[in-house]
Amino acid sequence: MTGGIGSGKSVVASRLAGLGAVVVDSDRLAREVVAPGTDGLAEVVAAFGSQVLAPDGSLDRPALGAVVFGDEPARRRLEAIVHPRVRARSAQLAAAAPADAVLVNDVPLLVEVGLAPTYHLVLVVAAAESTRIGRLVRDRGMSEAEAVQRIRAQADDTRRQAAADVVLANDAGLAELHDAVDRLWRDRLVPYEHNLRLRRPVPGRPVSGAVVDPSWPAQYARLAARLRHALGPAAEGLRHVGPTAQGRLPERDVIDMRLTVASVAQAAAVAEPLAGAGFPAWPEPADPARSPGEWRYGSADPGRPVDLRVRVES
């Protein structure tokens, strides 16, 4: 889960936790890894000087913010200190979660640091810039100029929404937001976790006549990025075969993808990483109409059916 500063991610995270999710809050971890006595804090002080320390020896966040925000090289230097430590701690917490947990990683800079392909699903909490500025001024005591500077230092809405499998708009009231989170939990997140754990793909939905889905190219791009992350060099033979580039769906609402590999051994080797990335194999007997040397996979995500065929290069 991600979203710009002031978008209301914390409200969504709290609602998801109340529904039963295990929430890993990267902001909280970012504070932990630079707490007094940590090597993270020592490295921050070495990079930016003792001026970023409060009188009690803790990190003076406003002072550090004044140094790094608006100075891209300085911000990147800070991120190089904090982000690896946060990722390591996040991995520890994820490993400790129950096997059937819906694990929500709250990552404010997910898009900025290119982590979207490493997750099964990306949820973006969005709100108009004017709404976010108002919240930052009201709730965090920022001036309007400071709020704008913080917002502009992050990815813009176009980049964030390009990475999003789900966008939750948070410009209306709390009741509307809670209702949207509850529906997402019930209809997609819980079934997705169940399908992942049981390695169960979901079938494509029939459609009535030819329709156009203008979001299709972006949806394919997100899926392809996940597959490339999971498979590494083995994903070189990945291609999109349907629907058309215009997003026309002649028969069923499903993304058709093909992965060509060099050998039967390589075809067998991709099965486990595909399942881990959310693309489990269809159980045998496979489609009797399939070609010899072809293995069929689907998506465990009930919100995005996929037909992925793995074929040995002839």
Summary of the structure (lengths in Angstrom):
residues: 314
radius of gyration: 22.0
end to end distance: 41.3
largest distance: 72.6
contacts: 924
relative contact order: 0.12
helix: 49%
strand: 18%
